[in-house]
Amino acid sequence: MANFQTISRVYAGMPTSDGAGVQLTRMVGTPELDMIDPFLMLDRMDNDDPDTYMAGFPNHPHRGFETVTIMQEGQMRHEDSVGNSGLLTPGDVQWMTAGRGIIHSEIPEMLEGRMSGFQLWVNLPAKYKMVPPKYQDIPATNIPEIVSQGCRVRVIRGTYENTTGPAESLMPVRVLDTTLQPEANWLIEPVKDNTFFFCIYDGSINALNSNGTMQEISAPSIITFSGEGQVEICAKGTGAGALYCEGTPLNEPVARYGPFVMNTQAEIKQAVDDYNSGVLAT
């Protein structure tokens, strides 16, 4: 008989703003949920009011981690200090390795009255924090989908059901975007000793809690689990959307200052100095 993990904690997202006043919901990277190693932050963008996000994210730096932008509705224009530019449209993904440093801008645009998606930050180990920066713009048509029994799973990074996603990362992480029809069940078994979480971003689901009963959880929520074995969620009502993120924890010191994530405060100071002197992205 299969073992099933049970709900450990449920975290509600925290409304916040970033960039030039973009309103969003911070799901990971809050006072309540600082990080889930190696995932540093997860922001949910979901809005139909252009005044809350049209100013976007003007030129800003990054160093020491990877950013993952997942567009669901609307689009995002971007350009950077090393000559890259592009347009993310619905379903597209951008996986950026900031490495030793990059300066870029991201400007969201509404399509048909909607704009929604995610930005996920994935930490890098000390040995990779100063690698050259790299971009991957991945069109939706290049992201494989597994459809079965009312579940549609987009394989962005990692392997699921013998299908490997196109995103390249310096970290062994798995990122899956799952849409469930009403009453559909989805089962997944994380790699032993990996960390993982579900972000329920649409609708509601049931999952097994430690009391042996099913607990209903509505969007927007982060769910962490405990125990060993498989994890099962069941969509309720009109269905559900869930982002699944799994990775091998680094267990390294984390020093943060805004857009810089290093291992020590001395490295943070160096990043700030490099940015101020104009050498961060050269």
N, C-alpha and C positions, 0 to 999 in steps of 0.2 A: 504494500500500500504506500502511495506517494506521501511524502511529508510536505506540509504547506507552511510557509512563513505567515506570521500574523502581524497586524498593524502595531508598530511601536509608537509613533507619534503622528499627529496631523497638525500641519502648520498653515495658518491663513496667510495670504499675501499681504504686503504692506504697501499702501499707496505712497508713491514718492514721485520725484521729478528728477530729470537728468538732462545733460546737454543744455540747450537754450530754453529750458522750461518744459521739456517733453514730459507729459504725465504718463506714468506707467505703474504697474504693480510689481514690486520686487518680491520674488518668491523665495530665492536663496540669496544670502548676503544681508540678512536683517539682524537686528539685535537678538531676536529669538532663535534664528537659525543662521549662524555666521557663515558656515560652509559645510559641504559634504565632500570631504577630500576624495578626489582631486577637483571637485566642482566648486568654484569660488563664488559664483553669482549666477542667478537666472532672473531675467526681467521679462515680464509679459506685457506686450503692447496690444491693446485692444480698445479701439475707440472709433466713434463715428463723428467726432467733433474736430474738424481740422485745426481749430485754434489751439488745441491742446498739444499738438505735435509738429505743426508745419515748420517751426523754426529749426527743428531737427537737432543734429549733433554736429556743430561746426568743427573746424580743425581741432583735433585733440590727439595727444600722444598715447601710446601703450608700450609697455616693456614687460617681458617675463612670463607671458601666458598666451593662450589661444582664445580668440573670440569666435563664436558660432552664431551667425544670424540666420534665422529661419523665417521666411516670409510665408504667411498664410493668405492674407488678403492685402491689397494695395501693393506698393512697390517702394524700393529704397535705392536712391542714387548714391554712389560712393566714388571717392577719388582719394589718392594718397600721395605721400611725399616721395615715393619711388617710381611714380609714373603710371600706376594702375588706375583704372576707372571702369565703371560698369553700372548696370541697372539690374537689381534683383526684382523679379516679378513674382506673382503668386505661385507658391510651391518651391521657389528657388531657395538655395542655401549658399551662404558664404562661410568658408572655414579659413580663418586668418591666423597664421602663426606670427605673433608680434615679435617674438624673439628679442634681439638686442634693441629694437626700437623702430617704431613707425609712427607717422602722423597722418591721420586720415579724417575725412568728413563723411557723415551719413545723413542724408536728407530724405525723410519719409514722404510719400505721396499717396493720397487717397485714390482708390479706384472704386467706382460705383458706390460711393458713400461709405466705404469701409477701409480700415487699415488695422491689421493685426499680425502678430508674430512673436518671436522670442529673440533674446540675445543671451547666450550661455557663455560663461567664462570657464575655461579649463586650465588648471595650473600646469606649469612645466617644471620638471625636476631641475635642480641646480645645474646639472651638466648641459641642459639645453636652453637655459634662460637667455643666453647671448648668441643664439644661432641667427643667421640672416633671416629677415622677415620674408613671408611667403603668403600669397593669396590663392584661394581656390573659389571661383564662382561656379556653382554647380546648378545647371538648369533642372527644373522639375522633371523633365523628360528623361534625365539621366539617373534619377533616383528610383531604384526598383521598389515595387509594391508587392506584398504578399497578401492576397485576399482569400479568406477562408471563414466560413460559418459566421458571417456578420461582422468580421473584423478586417480592417484594411490597415496594414502595417507598412509604413514607408521606412526603408532601411537606409538611414543617412550615413551612419558610421558603424563599423563592426559587422558581425555576421549574425543573421537570424534565419532559421529554417534553410540552412545551406546557401543563403544568398548574402553576398557581401556588399555593403554600401560603398559609394564612390569617394567619400570624403577621406582625405589623408590626414593623419594626426601623429604627433610625436608621442602621444599618450595612448595606452591601450584602453580606449573607451568605446562604449556602444551607445548610440543615440538612435532611438526609434520613435517615430511619430505615428500614433495609433488612433484610428477612428472606429468606434464601436456602434453598431446598430442597437436599438432597444433590446434588452435581455440577452445580448451577446456576451459570452464569456471569453476572456483572453488569459492564457497561461504562458508564463515565461519562467525559466530557471536561471537565476544569476550564477555567474561563476563563483565558486566557493571563495570566501574571504574578500570578494569585491564589495565595494559600497555601491548603493543604487538608490534611486528614488523615482516616484511617479509624480508628475505635475498634472493634476486634473484641471484642464483649462476650459472644458465645455461640458455642460450637463452634470450628471452625477453617476457614481458607481457604488457598488457594494463590495466590501472586502472583509476577510475573516479577521476578527480581533482576538485578543488573548483570552477572552471569556468563552471562545468557541462559538460565538454568534456572528452574524453578518452586520457590519456597520455601514451606514450610508454616508458618503462623503461627496459634497458638492463643490463645483468650481467656484473660485480658484483656490486650490489647495495643493500642498505638498504632502505626500505620504511617505514615511519611512517604515521599514519592516524589520522584524527580528526573527531569529530562528534559522533553520536550514531547510533547503528544498525549494519547491516551486512557489510562485506567487500567482494568485488568480484574482482578477477583477471582473465584475459583471456590471454592464451598463444598465442604468435605470431610466425610466421616463422616456424621453425622446432620444436617448443615446448619450454618448460621451466622447470626449477627446482627451487623450492622455499622452504626454511626452515622457518617455522612459529614458533615463540616463544612468549608465553603469560604468564604473571604472575601477582601476587598481589604485588604492590610496598610496600617496607618496610618503606620508609620515615624515615630512620635512618641515623645518620652521617656516612660517609664513610671515613676511613683513609687507604691509600694504600701505600705500599712500595714493589715494585716488586711482589714476590709470596705471600705476606701477605696482607690480607684485613680484617681490624678490624674497631672499631668504634672511637678509639682515638689514638693519636700519642703515648701516654704512652703504650698502648697495642701493637702498632707496635714495639716500642723499646723492649718490653718484648719478642716479637716473635723473633726478631733478636738476643737478648741475649740468648734465649733458643736454637736457632739454633746453634749459635757459641759455646755454652757450651755442645752441644750434647744431650740435653734433649727434644728437640722439638718433636721427634717422639717416645718417650718412655712412 
